[in-house]
Amino acid sequence: MTLQPYHLYIERIDPSKNMARFYALSIEPNLFGETSLVRSWGRIGRRGQQKIHVFDSEAKAVDLLLTLLRRKRSRGYLPLQ
């Protein structure tokens, strides 16, 4: 069971490339008592896409969240200000 809420929203905006993207991550419990990492991404103002990863422990979900966050930050995504 997830004890702590994890919600993260980051954006990458570059007007010279007509780029306005978002990336959202959240860790949530599912109906079967497992922990899910929900990833959403796409163009700002659009619905985008979503992928759900299911884990048997919260620690594994947090590890993937941190890995994805490091990767996105290295590509220029920043927290919403």
Gaussian input, Z-matrix of N, CA and C with variables (Angstrom, degrees):
# hf/3-21g

backbone

0 1
 N
 C     1     B1
 C     2     B2     1     A1
 N     3     B3     2     A2     1     D1
 C     4     B4     3     A3     2     D2
 C     5     B5     4     A4     3     D3
 N     6     B6     5     A5     4     D4
 C     7     B7     6     A6     5     D5
 C     8     B8     7     A7     6     D6
 N     9     B9     8     A8     7     D7
 C    10    B10     9     A9     8     D8
 C    11    B11    10    A10     9     D9
 N    12    B12    11    A11    10    D10
 C    13    B13    12    A12    11    D11
 C    14    B14    13    A13    12    D12
 N    15    B15    14    A14    13    D13
 C    16    B16    15    A15    14    D14
 C    17    B17    16    A16    15    D15
 N    18    B18    17    A17    16    D16
 C    19    B19    18    A18    17    D17
 C    20    B20    19    A19    18    D18
 N    21    B21    20    A20    19    D19
 C    22    B22    21    A21    20    D20
 C    23    B23    22    A22    21    D21
 N    24    B24    23    A23    22    D22
 C    25    B25    24    A24    23    D23
 C    26    B26    25    A25    24    D24
 N    27    B27    26    A26    25    D25
 C    28    B28    27    A27    26    D26
 C    29    B29    28    A28    27    D27
 N    30    B30    29    A29    28    D28
 C    31    B31    30    A30    29    D29
 C    32    B32    31    A31    30    D30
 N    33    B33    32    A32    31    D31
 C    34    B34    33    A33    32    D32
 C    35    B35    34    A34    33    D33
 N    36    B36    35    A35    34    D34
 C    37    B37    36    A36    35    D35
 C    38    B38    37    A37    36    D36
 N    39    B39    38    A38    37    D37
 C    40    B40    39    A39    38    D38
 C    41    B41    40    A40    39    D39
 N    42    B42    41    A41    40    D40
 C    43    B43    42    A42    41    D41
 C    44    B44    43    A43    42    D42
 N    45    B45    44    A44    43    D43
 C    46    B46    45    A45    44    D44
 C    47    B47    46    A46    45    D45
 N    48    B48    47    A47    46    D46
 C    49    B49    48    A48    47    D47
 C    50    B50    49    A49    48    D48
 N    51    B51    50    A50    49    D49
 C    52    B52    51    A51    50    D50
 C    53    B53    52    A52    51    D51
 N    54    B54    53    A53    52    D52
 C    55    B55    54    A54    53    D53
 C    56    B56    55    A55    54    D54
 N    57    B57    56    A56    55    D55
 C    58    B58    57    A57    56    D56
 C    59    B59    58    A58    57    D57
 N    60    B60    59    A59    58    D58
 C    61    B61    60    A60    59    D59
 C    62    B62    61    A61    60    D60
 N    63    B63    62    A62    61    D61
 C    64    B64    63    A63    62    D62
 C    65    B65    64    A64    63    D63
 N    66    B66    65    A65    64    D64
 C    67    B67    66    A66    65    D65
 C    68    B68    67    A67    66    D66
 N    69    B69    68    A68    67    D67
 C    70    B70    69    A69    68    D68
 C    71    B71    70    A70    69    D69
 N    72    B72    71    A71    70    D70
 C    73    B73    72    A72    71    D71
 C    74    B74    73    A73    72    D72
 N    75    B75    74    A74    73    D73
 C    76    B76    75    A75    74    D74
 C    77    B77    76    A76    75    D75
 N    78    B78    77    A77    76    D76
 C    79    B79    78    A78    77    D77
 C    80    B80    79    A79    78    D78
 N    81    B81    80    A80    79    D79
 C    82    B82    81    A81    80    D80
 C    83    B83    82    A82    81    D81
 N    84    B84    83    A83    82    D82
 C    85    B85    84    A84    83    D83
 C    86    B86    85    A85    84    D84
 N    87    B87    86    A86    85    D85
 C    88    B88    87    A87    86    D86
 C    89    B89    88    A88    87    D87
 N    90    B90    89    A89    88    D88
 C    91    B91    90    A90    89    D89
 C    92    B92    91    A91    90    D90
 N    93    B93    92    A92    91    D91
 C    94    B94    93    A93    92    D92
 C    95    B95    94    A94    93    D93
 N    96    B96    95    A95    94    D94
 C    97    B97    96    A96    95    D95
 C    98    B98    97    A97    96    D96
 N    99    B99    98    A98    97    D97
 C   100   B100    99    A99    98    D98
 C   101   B101   100   A100    99    D99
 N   102   B102   101   A101   100   D100
 C   103   B103   102   A102   101   D101
 C   104   B104   103   A103   102   D102
 N   105   B105   104   A104   103   D103
 C   106   B106   105   A105   104   D104
 C   107   B107   106   A106   105   D105
 N   108   B108   107   A107   106   D106
 C   109   B109   108   A108   107   D107
 C   110   B110   109   A109   108   D108
 N   111   B111   110   A110   109   D109
 C   112   B112   111   A111   110   D110
 C   113   B113   112   A112   111   D111
 N   114   B114   113   A113   112   D112
 C   115   B115   114   A114   113   D113
 C   116   B116   115   A115   114   D114
 N   117   B117   116   A116   115   D115
 C   118   B118   117   A117   116   D116
 C   119   B119   118   A118   117   D117
 N   120   B120   119   A119   118   D118
 C   121   B121   120   A120   119   D119
 C   122   B122   121   A121   120   D120
 N   123   B123   122   A122   121   D121
 C   124   B124   123   A123   122   D122
 C   125   B125   124   A124   123   D123
 N   126   B126   125   A125   124   D124
 C   127   B127   126   A126   125   D125
 C   128   B128   127   A127   126   D126
 N   129   B129   128   A128   127   D127
 C   130   B130   129   A129   128   D128
 C   131   B131   130   A130   129   D129
 N   132   B132   131   A131   130   D130
 C   133   B133   132   A132   131   D131
 C   134   B134   133   A133   132   D132
 N   135   B135   134   A134   133   D133
 C   136   B136   135   A135   134   D134
 C   137   B137   136   A136   135   D135
 N   138   B138   137   A137   136   D136
 C   139   B139   138   A138   137   D137
 C   140   B140   139   A139   138   D138
 N   141   B141   140   A140   139   D139
 C   142   B142   141   A141   140   D140
 C   143   B143   142   A142   141   D141
 N   144   B144   143   A143   142   D142
 C   145   B145   144   A144   143   D143
 C   146   B146   145   A145   144   D144
 N   147   B147   146   A146   145   D145
 C   148   B148   147   A147   146   D146
 C   149   B149   148   A148   147   D147
 N   150   B150   149   A149   148   D148
 C   151   B151   150   A150   149   D149
 C   152   B152   151   A151   150   D150
 N   153   B153   152   A152   151   D151
 C   154   B154   153   A153   152   D152
 C   155   B155   154   A154   153   D153
 N   156   B156   155   A155   154   D154
 C   157   B157   156   A156   155   D155
 C   158   B158   157   A157   156   D156
 N   159   B159   158   A158   157   D157
 C   160   B160   159   A159   158   D158
 C   161   B161   160   A160   159   D159
 N   162   B162   161   A161   160   D160
 C   163   B163   162   A162   161   D161
 C   164   B164   163   A163   162   D162
 N   165   B165   164   A164   163   D163
 C   166   B166   165   A165   164   D164
 C   167   B167   166   A166   165   D165
 N   168   B168   167   A167   166   D166
 C   169   B169   168   A168   167   D167
 C   170   B170   169   A169   168   D168
 N   171   B171   170   A170   169   D169
 C   172   B172   171   A171   170   D170
 C   173   B173   172   A172   171   D171
 N   174   B174   173   A173   172   D172
 C   175   B175   174   A174   173   D173
 C   176   B176   175   A175   174   D174
 N   177   B177   176   A176   175   D175
 C   178   B178   177   A177   176   D176
 C   179   B179   178   A178   177   D177
 N   180   B180   179   A179   178   D178
 C   181   B181   180   A180   179   D179
 C   182   B182   181   A181   180   D180
 N   183   B183   182   A182   181   D181
 C   184   B184   183   A183   182   D182
 C   185   B185   184   A184   183   D183
 N   186   B186   185   A185   184   D184
 C   187   B187   186   A186   185   D185
 C   188   B188   187   A187   186   D186
 N   189   B189   188   A188   187   D187
 C   190   B190   189   A189   188   D188
 C   191   B191   190   A190   189   D189
 N   192   B192   191   A191   190   D190
 C   193   B193   192   A192   191   D191
 C   194   B194   193   A193   192   D192
 N   195   B195   194   A194   193   D193
 C   196   B196   195   A195   194   D194
 C   197   B197   196   A196   195   D195
 N   198   B198   197   A197   196   D196
 C   199   B199   198   A198   197   D197
 C   200   B200   199   A199   198   D198
 N   201   B201   200   A200   199   D199
 C   202   B202   201   A201   200   D200
 C   203   B203   202   A202   201   D201
 N   204   B204   203   A203   202   D202
 C   205   B205   204   A204   203   D203
 C   206   B206   205   A205   204   D204
 N   207   B207   206   A206   205   D205
 C   208   B208   207   A207   206   D206
 C   209   B209   208   A208   207   D207
 N   210   B210   209   A209   208   D208
 C   211   B211   210   A210   209   D209
 C   212   B212   211   A211   210   D210
 N   213   B213   212   A212   211   D211
 C   214   B214   213   A213   212   D212
 C   215   B215   214   A214   213   D213
 N   216   B216   215   A215   214   D214
 C   217   B217   216   A216   215   D215
 C   218   B218   217   A217   216   D216
 N   219   B219   218   A218   217   D217
 C   220   B220   219   A219   218   D218
 C   221   B221   220   A220   219   D219
 N   222   B222   221   A221   220   D220
 C   223   B223   222   A222   221   D221
 C   224   B224   223   A223   222   D222
 N   225   B225   224   A224   223   D223
 C   226   B226   225   A225   224   D224
 C   227   B227   226   A226   225   D225
 N   228   B228   227   A227   226   D226
 C   229   B229   228   A228   227   D227
 C   230   B230   229   A229   228   D228
 N   231   B231   230   A230   229   D229
 C   232   B232   231   A231   230   D230
 C   233   B233   232   A232   231   D231
 N   234   B234   233   A233   232   D232
 C   235   B235   234   A234   233   D233
 C   236   B236   235   A235   234   D234
 N   237   B237   236   A236   235   D235
 C   238   B238   237   A237   236   D236
 C   239   B239   238   A238   237   D237
 N   240   B240   239   A239   238   D238
 C   241   B241   240   A240   239   D239
 C   242   B242   241   A241   240   D240

   B1=1.4373
   B2=1.5226
   B3=1.2924
   B4=1.4591
   B5=1.5259
   B6=1.3195
   B7=1.4510
   B8=1.5164
   B9=1.3063
   B10=1.4517
   B11=1.5287
   B12=1.3384
   B13=1.4683
   B14=1.5281
   B15=1.2914
   B16=1.4623
   B17=1.5209
   B18=1.3311
   B19=1.4546
   B20=1.5200
   B21=1.3143
   B22=1.4545
   B23=1.5207
   B24=1.3255
   B25=1.4619
   B26=1.5173
   B27=1.3375
   B28=1.4608
   B29=1.5228
   B30=1.3362
   B31=1.4648
   B32=1.5205
   B33=1.3211
   B34=1.4627
   B35=1.5269
   B36=1.3298
   B37=1.4584
   B38=1.5176
   B39=1.3388
   B40=1.4636
   B41=1.5278
   B42=1.3512
   B43=1.4735
   B44=1.5334
   B45=1.3312
   B46=1.4620
   B47=1.5314
   B48=1.3422
   B49=1.4699
   B50=1.5246
   B51=1.3476
   B52=1.4625
   B53=1.5334
   B54=1.3326
   B55=1.4621
   B56=1.5249
   B57=1.3124
   B58=1.4644
   B59=1.5265
   B60=1.3198
   B61=1.4703
   B62=1.5222
   B63=1.3262
   B64=1.4625
   B65=1.5199
   B66=1.3277
   B67=1.4534
   B68=1.5201
   B69=1.3157
   B70=1.4612
   B71=1.5217
   B72=1.3227
   B73=1.4601
   B74=1.5246
   B75=1.3140
   B76=1.4646
   B77=1.5248
   B78=1.3149
   B79=1.4631
   B80=1.5184
   B81=1.3412
   B82=1.4601
   B83=1.5235
   B84=1.3269
   B85=1.4703
   B86=1.5310
   B87=1.3361
   B88=1.4613
   B89=1.5333
   B90=1.2936
   B91=1.4672
   B92=1.5208
   B93=1.3211
   B94=1.4589
   B95=1.5178
   B96=1.3274
   B97=1.4472
   B98=1.5157
   B99=1.3211
   B100=1.4561
   B101=1.5296
   B102=1.3153
   B103=1.4561
   B104=1.5162
   B105=1.3274
   B106=1.4652
   B107=1.5223
   B108=1.3292
   B109=1.4549
   B110=1.5219
   B111=1.3236
   B112=1.4624
   B113=1.5282
   B114=1.3391
   B115=1.4633
   B116=1.5147
   B117=1.3433
   B118=1.4668
   B119=1.5138
   B120=1.3385
   B121=1.4596
   B122=1.5110
   B123=1.3365
   B124=1.4551
   B125=1.5145
   B126=1.3144
   B127=1.4612
   B128=1.5259
   B129=1.3142
   B130=1.4625
   B131=1.5314
   B132=1.3268
   B133=1.4571
   B134=1.5155
   B135=1.3170
   B136=1.4704
   B137=1.5197
   B138=1.3095
   B139=1.4563
   B140=1.5281
   B141=1.3030
   B142=1.4545
   B143=1.5184
   B144=1.3072
   B145=1.4594
   B146=1.5195
   B147=1.3430
   B148=1.4541
   B149=1.5190
   B150=1.3201
   B151=1.4574
   B152=1.5205
   B153=1.3270
   B154=1.4583
   B155=1.5258
   B156=1.3301
   B157=1.4639
   B158=1.5292
   B159=1.3288
   B160=1.4601
   B161=1.5276
   B162=1.3432
   B163=1.4577
   B164=1.5234
   B165=1.3299
   B166=1.4601
   B167=1.5269
   B168=1.3405
   B169=1.4663
   B170=1.5209
   B171=1.3213
   B172=1.4548
   B173=1.5278
   B174=1.3288
   B175=1.4704
   B176=1.5280
   B177=1.3160
   B178=1.4677
   B179=1.5288
   B180=1.3272
   B181=1.4624
   B182=1.5288
   B183=1.3261
   B184=1.4669
   B185=1.5242
   B186=1.3352
   B187=1.4693
   B188=1.5237
   B189=1.3321
   B190=1.4649
   B191=1.5263
   B192=1.3289
   B193=1.4567
   B194=1.5288
   B195=1.3262
   B196=1.4630
   B197=1.5247
   B198=1.3169
   B199=1.4626
   B200=1.5265
   B201=1.3282
   B202=1.4639
   B203=1.5245
   B204=1.3187
   B205=1.4632
   B206=1.5315
   B207=1.3258
   B208=1.4702
   B209=1.5229
   B210=1.3205
   B211=1.4657
   B212=1.5260
   B213=1.3203
   B214=1.4618
   B215=1.5247
   B216=1.3301
   B217=1.4703
   B218=1.5223
   B219=1.3447
   B220=1.4678
   B221=1.5234
   B222=1.3299
   B223=1.4685
   B224=1.5257
   B225=1.3349
   B226=1.4527
   B227=1.5135
   B228=1.3233
   B229=1.4669
   B230=1.5258
   B231=1.3420
   B232=1.4551
   B233=1.5156
   B234=1.3505
   B235=1.4744
   B236=1.5250
   B237=1.3129
   B238=1.4673
   B239=1.5161
   B240=1.3471
   B241=1.4654
   B242=1.4873
   A1=109.17
   A2=116.59
   A3=121.93
   A4=109.08
   A5=115.82
   A6=120.47
   A7=112.38
   A8=117.13
   A9=121.60
   A10=109.54
   A11=117.71
   A12=118.40
   A13=111.11
   A14=116.10
   A15=122.48
   A16=107.92
   A17=117.07
   A18=122.70
   A19=107.50
   A20=116.41
   A21=120.77
   A22=108.61
   A23=116.68
   A24=122.33
   A25=107.65
   A26=117.07
   A27=122.08
   A28=109.36
   A29=115.55
   A30=120.92
   A31=110.80
   A32=114.71
   A33=122.35
   A34=106.91
   A35=115.48
   A36=120.79
   A37=108.76
   A38=115.77
   A39=121.90
   A40=107.60
   A41=117.17
   A42=120.29
   A43=113.13
   A44=118.60
   A45=120.14
   A46=112.11
   A47=116.88
   A48=121.66
   A49=112.03
   A50=116.55
   A51=121.87
   A52=110.80
   A53=115.10
   A54=121.44
   A55=110.02
   A56=116.36
   A57=122.97
   A58=106.81
   A59=116.29
   A60=121.38
   A61=111.06
   A62=115.06
   A63=120.36
   A64=109.13
   A65=115.08
   A66=122.25
   A67=106.37
   A68=117.21
   A69=121.85
   A70=109.82
   A71=115.81
   A72=122.62
   A73=108.97
   A74=117.10
   A75=120.32
   A76=109.16
   A77=114.61
   A78=121.35
   A79=106.80
   A80=114.98
   A81=121.02
   A82=109.78
   A83=117.64
   A84=119.86
   A85=109.73
   A86=116.53
   A87=118.60
   A88=109.33
   A89=117.26
   A90=121.40
   A91=113.89
   A92=117.67
   A93=121.51
   A94=112.55
   A95=117.97
   A96=121.91
   A97=114.15
   A98=117.06
   A99=121.29
   A100=108.69
   A101=115.13
   A102=121.08
   A103=109.02
   A104=117.23
   A105=122.57
   A106=110.43
   A107=115.82
   A108=121.98
   A109=106.11
   A110=116.83
   A111=122.56
   A112=107.84
   A113=115.89
   A114=122.26
   A115=108.87
   A116=116.14
   A117=121.67
   A118=107.78
   A119=116.74
   A120=120.00
   A121=110.06
   A122=115.17
   A123=120.16
   A124=111.10
   A125=115.25
   A126=121.86
   A127=109.06
   A128=116.39
   A129=121.03
   A130=108.57
   A131=115.91
   A132=121.63
   A133=113.06
   A134=117.74
   A135=122.47
   A136=109.70
   A137=115.61
   A138=120.80
   A139=112.24
   A140=117.53
   A141=121.19
   A142=113.66
   A143=115.14
   A144=122.49
   A145=109.34
   A146=115.19
   A147=119.70
   A148=110.09
   A149=115.44
   A150=121.66
   A151=108.03
   A152=116.82
   A153=122.02
   A154=108.97
   A155=115.86
   A156=122.62
   A157=107.07
   A158=117.89
   A159=122.17
   A160=108.76
   A161=115.50
   A162=122.29
   A163=109.55
   A164=115.42
   A165=119.32
   A166=112.14
   A167=117.35
   A168=120.01
   A169=110.48
   A170=114.99
   A171=121.28
   A172=111.07
   A173=116.97
   A174=121.27
   A175=111.62
   A176=117.73
   A177=120.72
   A178=111.03
   A179=116.90
   A180=120.86
   A181=110.36
   A182=116.82
   A183=120.72
   A184=110.20
   A185=117.92
   A186=121.15
   A187=111.01
   A188=117.27
   A189=120.03
   A190=110.82
   A191=117.88
   A192=120.89
   A193=110.39
   A194=117.64
   A195=120.87
   A196=112.04
   A197=117.44
   A198=121.43
   A199=110.75
   A200=116.93
   A201=121.29
   A202=111.10
   A203=116.68
   A204=120.37
   A205=110.77
   A206=117.80
   A207=120.65
   A208=111.08
   A209=116.64
   A210=121.06
   A211=111.06
   A212=117.39
   A213=120.70
   A214=111.60
   A215=117.53
   A216=119.88
   A217=111.03
   A218=117.17
   A219=120.10
   A220=111.65
   A221=117.39
   A222=121.97
   A223=112.86
   A224=117.55
   A225=120.11
   A226=116.39
   A227=118.85
   A228=121.00
   A229=108.49
   A230=115.69
   A231=122.32
   A232=109.89
   A233=117.42
   A234=119.78
   A235=110.34
   A236=115.93
   A237=122.11
   A238=108.81
   A239=116.66
   A240=119.88
   A241=111.94
   D1=135.32
   D2=179.92
   D3=-74.08
   D4=122.32
   D5=-179.12
   D6=-92.74
   D7=-25.89
   D8=-175.25
   D9=-124.16
   D10=134.30
   D11=177.88
   D12=-75.91
   D13=135.58
   D14=176.56
   D15=-123.76
   D16=116.39
   D17=176.07
   D18=-138.47
   D19=129.79
   D20=-177.78
   D21=-138.89
   D22=135.09
   D23=177.78
   D24=-134.07
   D25=123.25
   D26=178.93
   D27=-130.86
   D28=156.16
   D29=-178.43
   D30=-133.51
   D31=156.64
   D32=172.29
   D33=-132.46
   D34=115.22
   D35=-177.83
   D36=-124.80
   D37=124.82
   D38=177.18
   D39=-140.82
   D40=96.83
   D41=-176.92
   D42=-60.66
   D43=-30.28
   D44=-179.19
   D45=-65.74
   D46=-24.72
   D47=178.60
   D48=-106.87
   D49=7.49
   D50=-175.84
   D51=54.59
   D52=42.71
   D53=-176.22
   D54=-109.93
   D55=127.51
   D56=175.26
   D57=-147.54
   D58=90.87
   D59=-174.40
   D60=-116.75
   D61=153.36
   D62=173.74
   D63=-126.32
   D64=158.82
   D65=176.69
   D66=-146.33
   D67=123.47
   D68=-178.12
   D69=-123.89
   D70=138.58
   D71=178.55
   D72=-129.52
   D73=139.35
   D74=173.81
   D75=-150.35
   D76=146.44
   D77=176.66
   D78=-109.59
   D79=125.78
   D80=-173.91
   D81=-140.27
   D82=151.03
   D83=173.06
   D84=-77.31
   D85=151.23
   D86=174.27
   D87=-109.75
   D88=-179.33
   D89=-174.83
   D90=-69.38
   D91=-14.61
   D92=-176.69
   D93=-101.25
   D94=11.39
   D95=177.88
   D96=81.84
   D97=7.94
   D98=178.52
   D99=-94.77
   D100=171.78
   D101=178.79
   D102=-107.22
   D103=133.55
   D104=-178.93
   D105=-116.80
   D106=136.74
   D107=170.52
   D108=-102.37
   D109=118.29
   D110=-177.64
   D111=-104.38
   D112=121.17
   D113=177.91
   D114=-110.70
   D115=131.44
   D116=175.51
   D117=-129.75
   D118=140.35
   D119=-179.19
   D120=-154.60
   D121=159.41
   D122=177.48
   D123=156.83
   D124=-166.62
   D125=178.58
   D126=-80.02
   D127=138.72
   D128=179.53
   D129=-60.47
   D130=132.35
   D131=-179.10
   D132=93.28
   D133=-6.07
   D134=178.17
   D135=-113.21
   D136=169.19
   D137=-178.06
   D138=-70.54
   D139=-42.03
   D140=178.93
   D141=78.55
   D142=-162.55
   D143=-178.19
   D144=-121.49
   D145=166.31
   D146=-179.10
   D147=-145.44
   D148=144.01
   D149=176.20
   D150=-138.38
   D151=139.69
   D152=-178.75
   D153=-119.53
   D154=127.23
   D155=175.47
   D156=-108.44
   D157=133.76
   D158=-178.62
   D159=-110.00
   D160=133.90
   D161=-178.82
   D162=-129.10
   D163=157.74
   D164=177.02
   D165=-89.08
   D166=-10.04
   D167=177.14
   D168=-140.44
   D169=152.27
   D170=179.53
   D171=-66.74
   D172=-34.48
   D173=-177.95
   D174=-60.73
   D175=-40.29
   D176=179.01
   D177=-66.73
   D178=-38.11
   D179=178.25
   D180=-66.26
   D181=-40.08
   D182=178.95
   D183=-65.96
   D184=-38.83
   D185=177.67
   D186=-59.36
   D187=-45.74
   D188=178.86
   D189=-66.77
   D190=-39.79
   D191=178.00
   D192=-58.46
   D193=-46.12
   D194=-179.74
   D195=-66.51
   D196=-37.71
   D197=177.16
   D198=-62.89
   D199=-46.91
   D200=179.13
   D201=-64.86
   D202=-39.22
   D203=179.00
   D204=-63.05
   D205=-44.87
   D206=177.95
   D207=-59.76
   D208=-42.56
   D209=-179.67
   D210=-63.51
   D211=-44.94
   D212=-179.05
   D213=-69.11
   D214=-39.01
   D215=178.05
   D216=-63.00
   D217=-36.36
   D218=178.52
   D219=-67.97
   D220=-20.87
   D221=179.04
   D222=-94.60
   D223=4.13
   D224=173.83
   D225=103.98
   D226=4.88
   D227=177.62
   D228=-75.17
   D229=139.49
   D230=-179.07
   D231=-130.19
   D232=152.56
   D233=176.55
   D234=-64.01
   D235=151.18
   D236=178.24
   D237=-65.48
   D238=135.44
   D239=-177.61
   D240=-107.63

